[in-house]
């Protein structure tokens, strides 16, 4: 009896907002560390990857190298020709350089900044959603934000944690009518990542739609100062105020506008399989057969959902989606992240704050016209609107939430191992 009472008290203690947020943050960081420093060093070097060794270097790979290069040696270029790292915005490298003044390496500085900023994001999201939609929705939103497998990028030397913090703080301040704060946070967000530009139309449209005073419009323009300052630097350094966009077309091989070829490739990969999309004819019918079989099963589940019962139907659909991911992989995640995100925001448009919906659609629009399809799932994860919508959806469908947490646990550890081995994740 005493043990039962003690467990109940412990449960109530950890359900308190402060400890719930810290606990979720620590558990997600723990899963990432288990994958990166617990499992990965025990494995042999994979093809195309490296043997994982203990050390802070495990948190640095792929884009991390560009941020560290900027922090330690500034942007590169030849004369007025900008270098490849000009595509990466300056605020995150600037914060790394500041923290490096304490005598730590770029890897340590970047990792600490990203993790602590993400903890700040969880605090803001929890209290914001609690005020607007209740504590249950706040708990689900915070959990899914921390447990998403792409939260790996809030634990390594990437901008995800910092950008989520700055953009969320700006939106939260605007929702509370603290327009000066919203402009300051927004300015830092637009100096961190190009998708921060979505704050500008989001604030402007919300001010117009809700007939908010002129100060709200000033917030929209104030948020643009971050990207304008970086644009001014590019103008002085490379004689091109849009050098950060120019290098994406000249050195990163991105197309202009919507990458129709990339989206077409993903569609073919989904329907016929990744290994044969570039062939003129199908040489392996297993993938399309399995996809057709899953479609038939999905139709059967929907048709007989009343006979199966709500619980059986929900978990059967979750299992089918897991098998679908095993069959298709990244193309499915990229497609669902963007197209599914558009549907999610439209479905919940009357339940979410208008500024949240406007920011979500603006951000997804930027992703669609970015000229590429690489890393779409990771970039979509950095749109807080989608996380708010998903948390709201799962709070009213907890069975889907439990299944998603289990699925995300597997992926989070798997992604962490791959990142530590310098294999492509997202």
DALINMO-V97980 format. One record per residue. PHI is phi in degrees with one decimal (* if undefined). OMEGA is omega in radians with two decimals (none if undefined). Layout:
# DALINMO-V97980
PHI/OMEGA
PHI/OMEGA
This chain:
# DALINMO-V97980
*/3.12
-62.8/3.13
-63.5/3.14
-63.4/3.13
-64.7/-3.14
-64.8/3.11
-64.9/3.12
-63.8/3.10
-64.8/3.13
-64.4/3.11
-63.3/3.11
-63.8/3.14
-62.4/-3.09
-77.9/3.07
-86.9/3.02
-64.7/-3.02
-48.0/-3.07
-59.3/-3.07
-75.6/3.06
-64.2/-3.12
-64.3/-3.13
-63.3/-3.14
-64.0/3.12
-62.7/3.13
-62.1/-3.12
-66.2/-3.13
-65.2/3.12
-66.8/3.08
-64.4/3.14
-63.7/3.11
-61.6/3.13
-64.0/3.13
-66.0/3.09
-59.9/3.13
-68.4/-3.00
-80.7/-3.05
-113.7/3.13
-99.7/-3.06
-98.5/-3.05
-54.8/3.13
-64.3/-3.14
-83.6/-3.06
-95.9/3.07
-73.3/3.13
-63.0/3.13
-78.1/3.08
-65.1/-3.12
85.9/-3.14
-118.7/-3.14
-129.0/3.02
-75.9/-3.08
-74.0/3.08
-118.4/3.08
-66.3/3.10
142.2/-3.13
-66.2/-3.13
-62.5/-3.13
-65.1/-3.14
-88.2/-3.08
-124.9/3.09
-163.8/3.09
56.6/-3.07
-65.0/3.12
-54.1/-3.09
-62.1/3.13
-69.0/-3.14
-63.0/3.13
-68.6/3.10
-63.7/3.13
-65.3/-3.10
-65.2/-3.06
-98.2/-3.04
-135.6/3.12
73.1/3.13
-73.0/-3.14
-109.6/-3.14
171.4/3.11
-117.4/-3.07
62.5/3.10
-93.2/3.13
-90.0/-3.09
-71.0/3.09
-83.4/-3.06
-62.8/-3.06
-76.9/3.08
-66.6/3.11
-67.2/-3.09
-99.2/-3.02
-72.0/-2.85
-87.7/-2.94
-66.9/3.13
-64.4/3.06
-59.4/3.12
-64.6/3.12
-66.2/3.08
-62.4/-3.12
-62.9/3.13
-64.2/-3.13
-68.3/3.08
-61.2/3.08
-64.0/3.08
-82.1/3.08
96.0/3.12
-108.6/-3.13
-77.1/3.13
-63.6/3.12
-61.9/3.14
-65.0/-3.11
-60.6/-3.12
-63.3/3.14
-66.4/-3.14
-64.7/-3.13
-60.2/-3.07
-64.9/-3.13
-66.0/-3.12
-68.3/3.08
-63.5/3.12
-66.4/3.05
-60.1/3.07
-61.5/3.10
-61.0/-3.13
-62.3/3.10
-61.6/-3.12
-63.7/-3.11
-59.7/-3.11
-59.7/-3.06
-71.9/3.09
-66.4/-3.11
-68.2/3.10
-59.5/-3.12
-69.9/-3.04
-93.7/-3.01
-132.2/3.09
99.4/-3.02
-70.1/-3.14
-63.1/3.11
-65.2/3.11
-62.1/3.14
-66.4/3.13
-66.8/-3.13
-64.2/3.12
-63.1/-3.12
-64.0/-3.07
-70.2/3.09
-65.6/-3.13
-80.6/-3.02
-91.2/3.12
-55.2/-3.11
-57.9/3.13
-78.0/3.01
-67.7/2.97
-49.6/-3.05
-77.2/2.98
-91.7/-3.11
-113.2/-3.09
-119.8/-3.08
-81.5/3.06
-133.4/-3.07
-92.6/-3.01
-54.2/-3.10
-63.0/-3.13
-66.2/-3.12
-66.2/3.09
-58.8/-3.14
-63.5/-3.07
-67.0/-3.12
-68.9/3.12
-66.9/3.11
-61.4/3.13
-65.9/3.13
-65.0/-3.14
-64.2/3.12
-63.9/3.12
-64.0/3.14
-64.4/3.10
-88.3/3.14
66.0/3.02
-94.7/-2.92
-69.8/3.10
-65.4/3.09
-61.2/-3.14
-60.4/3.14
-67.7/-3.13
-65.7/3.10
-64.0/3.14
-64.7/3.10
-60.6/3.11
-69.1/3.12
-66.6/3.14
-73.1/3.04
-93.5/-3.10
-103.7/-3.09
-154.2/-3.06
-65.0/3.11
-68.8/3.02
-62.3/3.10
-59.4/-3.14
-65.2/3.10
-64.6/-3.06
-63.0/3.10
-68.2/-3.14
-63.5/3.12
-68.0/-3.11
-63.6/-3.12
-65.8/3.13
-66.5/3.11
-62.0/3.14
-70.4/-3.07
-68.2/-3.07
-97.2/3.13
56.3/-3.13
-79.5/-3.13
-55.8/-3.03
-59.7/-3.14
-61.2/3.11
-68.2/3.08
-67.7/3.09
-61.3/3.09
-58.6/3.13
-59.8/-3.13
-73.5/3.10
-63.3/3.12
-64.8/-3.11
-76.5/-3.06
-61.5/-3.13
-60.3/-3.13
-71.5/3.11
-66.8/3.10
-64.5/3.11
-67.5/3.09
-62.7/3.09
-63.6/3.08
-61.3/3.14
-63.5/3.12
-64.4/-3.13
-70.6/-3.04
-83.2/-3.01
-124.9/-3.11
57.2/-3.13
-147.5/-3.11
-65.3/3.11
-113.1/-3.12
-59.4/-3.13
-67.0/3.03
-91.0/-3.12
-57.1/-3.09
-67.3/3.10
-67.8/3.12
-86.6/-3.05
-87.8/-3.06
-117.5/3.12
-103.0/3.04
57.3/3.06
-87.4/3.11
-81.6/3.12
-97.7/-3.10
82.0/-3.12
-68.5/3.12
-84.1/-3.09
-62.0/3.13
-65.5/3.12
-63.3/3.11
-66.2/3.08
-63.6/3.10
-61.9/3.13
-63.0/3.13
-63.8/3.11
-66.0/3.11
-62.4/3.14
-67.2/-3.03
-86.4/-3.05
-117.7/-3.14
112.7/-3.06
-69.1/-3.01
-78.3/-3.04
-134.4/-3.06
-65.0/-3.06
-89.4/3.11
-87.5/-3.11
-77.2/3.13
-141.6/3.14
-75.4/3.06
-115.0/3.11
-137.7/-3.07
-91.0/-3.08
-64.0/-3.10
-60.7/3.13
-61.5/3.11
-65.5/3.13
-64.2/3.11
-64.7/3.10
-64.2/3.13
-61.6/3.12
-65.3/3.10
-64.7/3.11
-64.7/3.12
-63.1/3.12
-61.3/3.11
-64.2/3.12
-63.3/3.11
-61.5/3.14
-66.4/-3.09
-67.3/-3.08
-106.4/-3.06
-63.5/3.13
-69.8/3.12
-72.7/-3.10
-72.1/-3.04
91.7/-3.02
-63.5/-3.09
-65.7/-3.14
-62.8/-3.14
-63.7/-3.11
-61.2/-3.09
-71.2/3.07
-66.1/3.10
-64.5/3.12
-63.9/3.10
-63.1/3.13
-66.9/3.09
-64.9/3.09
-63.7/3.11
-64.7/3.12
-63.8/3.09
-65.5/3.10
-60.3/-3.11
-76.4/-2.98
-104.5/3.09
80.9/-3.00
-56.8/3.13
-57.0/3.11
-67.8/3.14
-62.3/3.13
-62.8/-3.11
-67.6/-3.14
-64.5/-3.10
-58.3/-3.09
-89.7/-3.09
-68.5/3.07
-65.8/3.10
-64.2/3.10
-61.8/3.13
-65.2/-3.13
-59.6/-3.14
-65.3/3.12
-66.8/-3.14
-64.2/-3.08
-104.7/-3.02
-60.5/-3.13
-91.1/-3.12
-105.7/3.10
-90.6/3.05
-59.1/-3.09
-59.3/-3.12
-65.1/3.10
-66.8/3.13
-66.1/-3.14
-62.5/3.11
-65.2/3.14
-62.3/3.13
-66.1/3.12
-64.8/3.14
-66.2/3.12
-65.1/3.06
-62.3/3.08
-62.4/3.12
-64.7/-3.12
-64.9/-3.09
-99.2/-3.10
-73.0/3.10
86.4/3.13
-158.9/3.11
-122.0/3.13
-75.2/3.05
65.8/-3.13
-61.9/-3.13
-64.6/3.13
-66.7/3.14
-67.0/3.10
-67.4/3.08
-60.5/3.13
-74.3/3.07
-93.5/-3.02
-62.9/3.14
-57.7/-3.13
-66.8/3.10
-67.2/3.09
-64.2/3.12
-65.5/-3.14
-65.8/3.10
-61.5/3.11
-64.6/-3.13
-65.5/-3.10
-72.2/3.13
-65.0/3.10
-94.4/3.09
-135.3/-3.00
-60.8/3.12
-62.1/3.06
-64.1/3.13
-64.8/3.13
-62.8/3.12
-64.0/-3.13
-67.8/3.11
-61.8/3.09
-63.5/3.11
-63.2/-3.13
-65.6/3.12
-60.9/3.13
-63.0/-3.10
-68.1/-3.11
-63.0/3.10
-67.4/-3.13
-62.8/3.12
-62.3/-3.13
-63.9/3.11
-63.4/-3.11
-63.5/3.14
-64.0/3.14
-63.8/3.11
-89.7/-3.13
61.1/3.00
-97.2/-3.10
-65.5/3.12
-113.9/-3.13
-162.4/none
